[in-house]
Amino acid sequence: MAPTDRARALAQRAATRWRSSLRLRVGAMTGLVGLGALAVLALFVTMTIRDGLFEERRDQVLADAAARAASAQQRFDAATANTGPQVQALANDLIVSMQGSGSGTVGMMLLRSPQEQSQVLINDSVTDTRLLDPAVLTDVLREAVVTDGGQHWQSVPLLESMGDAPGIIVGSPVTLPVVGTYELYSVYSLGPEEETLLLVMRVLAVGAGVLVVLLGAMTWFITRRVLLPVREAAQTAERLADGRLDERIEVRGEDELATLGRSFNGMAESLHDQIEQLAELSRLQQRFVSDVSHELRTPLTTIRMAAEVLNAAREDFSPASRRSAELLYAQLDRFESMLTDLLEISRFDAGAAVLDVEERDLVSVVEHVVEMAAPLTERSGSTVTVTGPGRPCTADIDPRRVERILRNLLVNAVEHGEGRPIDITVGVDEQAVAVLVRDHGVGMSLEDTERVFDRFWRADPARARTSGGTGLGLAISLEDARLHGGWLEAWGQPGLGAAFRLTLPRNAGVSLTGSPAELPSSEVLLVGAPELGDLERLGR
C-alpha cells in the first residue's frame, strides 16, 4: 500500500472513530478547552510575574544607581586633584571601585558630556568597551541625560558576549574637578530575574500538562460512567427492534440516569403490551377473514348452482329478468375470485404460505401466461411481444405462484394499456432471472407508484374494471415475490406508461444484489426486497 493510500485509510478510520464515539469527542473537546484555558491562565500568570519581577528589580537598580551617583559626586567634591592626570587617576579609581561593589552591575562608564567646554580633557573611563555598543548605550538615553539632567534609565539587550540577557542602563550627570561635567552610566543585568521567570514558566508548563492529562482522564471516566447507561439503552432498543420484547435496562440508583432507565423500561413495557394487543388483533382479523372466506364457500356453491340454472334458462325470461340472470352469473365469478384472493392473503398474513419449488425455464412460463391471456389481449386490441435472452433462464421457482404474478402483471398492463403494445422482456445472469412487463398506456404518478401494491387500492376509483379484477392481485404478487426471496418493482410516468419488474434468485436462499432486466428510468420504487423493507428509493 502506497504511503498516500495508507495515510488516507488512517484518516478515514480516524474520522469514522471520531463520528462514532461521543466519549472521544467529549474527551478531546474537554482537553482542548482545558488546554486553552490553562494556556490563557499561564500567560496571565507569567506576564504578571514578569512585570512584578521587572518593576521590583527596576526600583532596586534605580535606587542603587542613585546611590552610586551620589557617592561618586561626593568623592569628586572632596578630591584635591587639580590637574588632568590627577583627575584621570581619580576617575579610573572610582570606576574600578564601583564595578566591584553593588548588586548585579556588569559595567560602569564615565563619559565626557558633549556640551562640556572645559579645556582640560581626560579619557573616558569604561570598565568594558563592549558597553559602548549602540544597542547598549543609545543616543536617546545620552541626549536625555545631557538635556534634562537628573537620573534616566532604559531597558536594553545585553550583548551575547556579556551573557545575552535583558538589562537596564541608568545614567546621571556628575561634575569632576577641573574637567567639568561628565555622564556616569551603570549597566545592570536582569539575567537572574529571567532565569526565575523561565523556571516559573517551566513549572507552569509541567503543571498544565499534568492538569490536562488529569482532566482528560477524569472526563473519559465521567463520560464512560454517564454514557454506559445510554449505550445499554441503545443496545436494549436494538434488541427490542429485533423482536425481543422482554429486554429491559438494569436500573441502578436514584439519579437522573436511573430515572431514564425506568422511563425506558416503562416505554418498553407499554410497547410490549401494545404490540401484543395488535398481534392478537391481527390474529383475530386473519382468523375472521379466513373463517368468513371458508364459511362463504358453502352458500357460494349453492348460489352458483342456482345461478347456472337461471343462466341456462335465461332465454325463457323477460328481458329484465334475462339481464339480471346474466349479471348474477358474471358477478359470481368475480365474487369467487375475490374469496380465493382473500384466502390467499390470509395465508400470507398467518405465515402459512409455502413454496412448491421446482426448476423451470422462465421463458416457457412467460409464454404460457401470454397464451392463456390471449383472449383478453385480443379484446383490448393490445399486442404482446416477448423478448428473451437467447439462452435458458432456469431458476428454482414455484410455477403456480410465478404464473399468478405474471398473469396479474399482464392483466394490469392490458387494463391500463389503452390498446397499445405491451412489451415483456426476460433477463438472466449468474445470480438472478427477471421479467419486465411494460405497457405504454396512462402510466402512473410517483404517488400512485408508492401505493400500487396496497390492498384494494385503485389509482382512479372512477375507472371501470374491464377484466374483473379484485384489487388484490398486485398485493398477492408482492407477497409471492417476497416468498421467493425476490423483488417486485414498479415504475411509471403519466402518459408514458408503466413497468413492473419481477426479479427472482436462480437458487433458493441467495440474496439479490441486482437485476438482469433494466427499468425505463433510474428513479425506481423498489418494493419487496427482504433486506430493504417495503418502500425504498434506489437508483439502478
N, C-alpha and C positions, 0 to 999 in steps of 0.2 A: 504494500500500500504506500502510495506516494505521501511525502510529508504534508502536502496541502490537503489531501483526502483524509489523512489521519487527524489533522487539526480540525477539519470541517466536521468529522464524525464526533470528535471530542466536544466541539462547540454545540453540536446538536444534542448530544447526551446531556451536557450541562444545562442547556435551555430547557430540555424536557424535565430534568430533575428540578429546575427552578420553578417551572409552571406547576409541577405535580406535588410539590412539598410546601405546605403552608409553614411548617416548622422551620424549614430552611430560609424562607423569605422573611419570616418574623425575626429569626436569629440574626440574619445578615443585616436587615434594616436596623434592628436594635443596636448591633455592633457598630454600624456606620454612624448612626445618630449619636451613640455614646462616644465614639472616637472623635466626632466633630465637636461635641460639647466639651470633651476633655482637652482637645486642641485649643479651643477658644479660651477655656479656663487657664490652661498652661501659658498661653500667650499673654493673657492679662496678668497672671502672677509674675511671669518673667519680666514683663515691662515694668510692673510696679516695683519689683526688687531691683531691677536695673536702675530705674530712676532714683530709688531711695539710696542705693549704694553710691551713685554718682553725686547726688546732692550732698550726702554726708562727706564723701571724700573731697568734693569741691570746697566745702566750707573749711575743712581741715587744711587744705592746700592754701587757700586764701589767707587763713589766719597765720599759717607757718611762713608764707611768703611776706606778709606784712611785718612779722617779727624779724625776719631776715633783713628786710629793707631798713627797718628802724635801727637794728643793731649795726648794720653797715654804715648808716648815716652817723651814728654816734661815734663810731671808730674814726670815720673821716673827720668829724668835727674836732675830735680830741687829738688828732695826729699833729705832729710838729714838722712834718715834711714840708719843704718849701722849694724843692727842685723837682724837675721832671723825673729823674731816676729814682728819687726817694718816693715820689707818688706812685711810680710804676711798681716799685717793690711792695708798697703798701697795698696796692690793688691786687697784685698777684697773691700776696699772703692771705688777703681777705677771701678771694675766690676759692683758694685751696682749703681754707679752714671751713668755709660754709659748705663746700662739697662733702666734707667728711662728717657733717652734722645734719640733724633734721631727719625727716621721715619721708622716704620714697623719692628723694631727688636723684635725678640721673645726670644733672649737669647744671652749671651756672655760667652766666655770661655777663660781662660788664662792657658795654659798647658806648662809644662816643656818640652824643646826640648830634644829629645833622645840623641843628641850629646853633651849636656852640661855636663862638668866635674867638676863644682863647688862643694865644699864640704858642702856649706851651702844650705839647702833644705827648701822649703816651699811647702805647699799643693796647688794642682791645684785649681783654682777658677772657679766655674761653677755656673751660675745662675739657671740652671735646669739640673739635672743629665741625663734626657732623651736625652739631646743633644749629649751625648757620644755614642748613639746608632750607630753601624757601618753604618746604612742606611743614617744617617745624617752626621757624621764625618767619612769620608773614609780614608783608609790608603794612597790612591793615592794622595789625597789633602795634607795630612800631609807630605808625602815624598817630594812633590813639594815645600812646604813652607820651609822645612828644607834644602833641597838640593840647590834650586835655589835662595832662598831668595826673597824679594820683595812681591808683592801682588798677590795672586792666588784665584780663585773662582771656584765654581762648583754648578750646579743645583742639588737639592736633593729633595726627597719627605719628607715632614714633617710627623711625626707620627700622628695617628688618635687622640691620646690624646692631640696633640698640634694644632689641627684644621684640620688635614687631607687635607692639601693643598700643592701645589708646593712651593718650597723655594729656596733661594740662600745662600750659606755659603761662607764667604770671610775670608781668613787667611793671616796674616802678622807676621814676626818675630819682637819681641821687646826685648830690653835689660833692665833688672832690676838691681838695685843696689845690690851688694854683691852676689846675687844668679845667675847672668849671663843671658843667652838667653832663652826666653820663646816664645810661639806661642800664638798670640791673634786672636781669631775667633769671628766673628759676624754673627749671623743667622737672615735672613730676610724672612718674609712670602710674598708670591705672591697671597694671598687669595683675596684681593680687585680686583686685576687685573683679577683673574679667575672669580669672580662674574661679572665683567664688560663684560668679553668675553661671559659668559653664557647668560647675558642679551642681548647682540648683537645677539647671536645665536637664542634666543627665538624670538626676533623681526624679524630676517630674516625668521625664520620658519613660523611665522604668516603671514608675508608679502608674502612669497612664496605660502602659502596655498590660500590666498586671490587672488593672481595673477593667480594661476592655475584655481580657480573657475571662475574668470572673463574671463580668456582665453577660458575655456570650454564653458561658456555661449555665449561669442562672436562668437566662432567657430560654435556652434549649430545654432545661429541666422543667421550667414552668409551662412552656408551650406543650411539652410532651404530656405533662400531667393534665393540662387543660384539653388538649386535642385527643387524648386517649379515649374519653367517653364519646367524643364526636366520631372518631374512627369506628368505635364499636357500634355506634348508631348507624353509620353508613353501611357497615358490613351486615348488620341486622336487617336494614332496609333492603339490601340486595337479596338476602335470603328470603325475606318476605315477598319480594318481587318474583323470586323463583318458585313461589307457591308454598314455602314452608311457613305457614301462618301461625305456628305455635312458637316461633322465635321471639324472644324478649331480651331487653337490655338488663344487665345486672346493675341495680341501683345501690350506690354506696353513699352514706352520709345524708346530710340535710341541706346541702348548699344548693347554688343555682344549677350546677350540673346534675345533681340528684333530681331536682325539680324537672329538668329537661328529660332525664331518663324516665321518670314517672309519667310525664306527659306523653312521651313517645310510646311507652308501653300501653297507656290508655288509648292512644290513637290506633295502635296495632290491634288491641283487643276489639275496638269498635269496628275496624276494618274486617277483622276476622268474623265477627258476628254478621256484619252486613253481607260479606261475600258468601257466608254460609246460607244466609237467608235468600240471596239472589240465586245461589246454586240450587237450593231447594225449590225456589220458584221456577227456575229454568227446567228442573227435572219434572215438576208438575206440569209445566206447559208442554214439554216434549211428550210426556205421557198422555196428556189431554189430546194433543194433535194426533198422536199415534192411535189412541183408543177411538177417537172420533172417526179417524180415517178408516180404521178396521170396521167399526160398527156401521159405517155408511155403506160398506161393501154389500151387505145383505139387502137393504132396501134398494140400493142402486141396481143390483142384479134383477130384482123384481120389476123395478121401473123400466129397465132396459127391455126386459121380455115384453112388458106391456107396450112400450114404445115401438118395438119391432112389429108387433101385431097391428098396432094402429097405422104404422107407416106402410105396411104391406097392403092394408085395406083402404088407403087414403083416396083411391080413385072413386070409391063409393060415397065419399063425404062431400059436403058442400065446400065451396072454395075457401071459406074462412076456416072451417074445420081441417081441410086438407093442409092449409098453410101452417096451422097450429101443430099438426102432427109432424110435418117436416121440420119445423123449428125445434120441437121437443126432441126428435131423433138426433138432430145435429148438435144441440147443446149438451145432450147426454154424453156424446163423445168428448167434448171439452171438459165436462164435469168429471168424467172418469180419468181423463189425463191429469187434471188438477189433483185428484185424490192420489194418483200414482206419484206425482211430484211431491206432494205433502208427505207421503210415507217415506220417500227417499230422503227428503230434508230432515225428517225426524230421526232417521237412522244416522245421518251425519251428525246431528246435534247430540245424539246419545253416544257417539263414538262406536257404533256397531257396524259401520260400513267397512268392508274388507275388499281386497283386490283378488281377482282370479287371474293371475299373471301367466302369460304365455308369450313366446317370441313371435312377433308378427312384423310384416313389412308395412310401414305406414302408408306407402303409396297405394297399396291394394285396399287398405281401409278407407282412404280418401275416395278412391274410385267407386267403392261400394256405396258410400254415403251419397256421392253425387248421383249415382244411378238410382238410388231409392228416392231421391228428392227431384228427379227429372220431371214428374207431372207438375209439381209446384213451380219449378223454374219456367216450364213452358207456359203455364198460365200467366206468370208475371211478365213474360217477354224477355227475361234476362238470359244471357248465355254464360255458361260456366266454363272457364279454362283452367286446366290443371297443369302445372309445370313442375316436373320432378328434377332431381339432381342427376339423373342418368346412371345411378348406381343404387344398390339395395339400401333401404332405410329401415333396417331391422332394429327392434327395441323390445324390451320386456314390458308389455303393457297388458291392461285388461281390455280386450277388444270391445266388449259391450259398453264400457264407460267411455272409451275414446270415441267410439261411434256416436254415442249420445252427445259428447262435447262438439264434435264436428257437425253433427246434424243441427244442433242448436245454433252454432255459428253460421252455418249456411242458411238456415231458415231466417235468422236475424238479418243476414245480408240481403236475402230476397225481399223480406218485409220492408226494408228501408232503402233498397237499391233503386227504386223507381224505374224498373225495367232496363237498367243499364248493365253492362257486362260485370261479371264477378270473377275475380282472379284468385286462384288457390295456388300457393307456392309451397313446395315441400323441400326442406333442407336437412342436411345431415352433416355431422362432423364426428370426431372421435369420441366425444362425450355425450352429445345430445342429438335428438331429432326434433324438428319443428314444423308446424303447419301455419301458414299465414293466409287468412281469409280476408280479401279486400273487396269492398264494394265502392261504387262511385255515385252514391245517392245523396241523401240530405246531409249526411255527416253528423258530427256531434261537437258541442262546445266543450270547453275544459270542465265546466261544472257537470255536464252530462257524463263525461268520461269518468269523473270521480265517483259517480253514483250508479254506473251502468250495471254493476254486479249486485246492487241491492235487491232484496226480495220484493217482488210486486211493483218495482219502480218502473215508470214509463217516462221517456223524455217529453212526449206530447200526449197528455191524457186524453185529448180530444181525437187523437188519431185512431182510426178503426183498425183492428187486427184482422188481416185477411187470411192468416194461416192458423188461427185458432189457438194461439199461444196462451200459456197460463201466467206468465210473468215470473216464473221460477226457473226458466231454462238456463239463463246465464249464471244465476246463483248456484245451481246444481253443477254446471260446468266448472265453475271455480272450485267447488269442493272436490270434484273428480280430479282436477289438475293437482290440487294440493295432496290428495290421497296418493297420487303417483310420485310426489316429491317434485312436481314441476311448476311451471309458471303459466299464468294466463294473463296476457297484457292487452290493453286497449289503446287505440289511437283514433282521433277523429278531428276533423275541422269542418265547420259549417260550409255546405256547398261543395266540398271536395271529397266527401265520402268518409268511410270509417274502415278500420282494420283491426282484426283480432289475431294475436299470435299465441299459439299453444306450443310450449317448449317442454319436452319430457326427457329425463335421463335415459340413456340407452340401456343402462344396467341399474337394477334396483339398489337403492342406498347411496347412489352417487349424488353429491351436491353440485348443483349447476353453477357455473360462473359466467355463462354467456349463451347466446342463441345463434344457430346457424342461418336463421332467416332474418332479413333486415326489415324493420318497420319503415314506413314512409318518412318519418321525421325522427330527429334525435330527442325531441320532447316527448317522453314516454311515460305513461302511467303504469308502473309495474305493480301488478296485483297477483297475490298468491305465491310469492317467493317465501318459503318457510322461514328463512333466516332474516328476512327483511320486514315481515309484518304484512298487514293488509294493504296499506297505501304508502307509496314512497316514490318520490321523483328520482328518476335515474336516467342519465344520458347514455345511450348505447349507440 
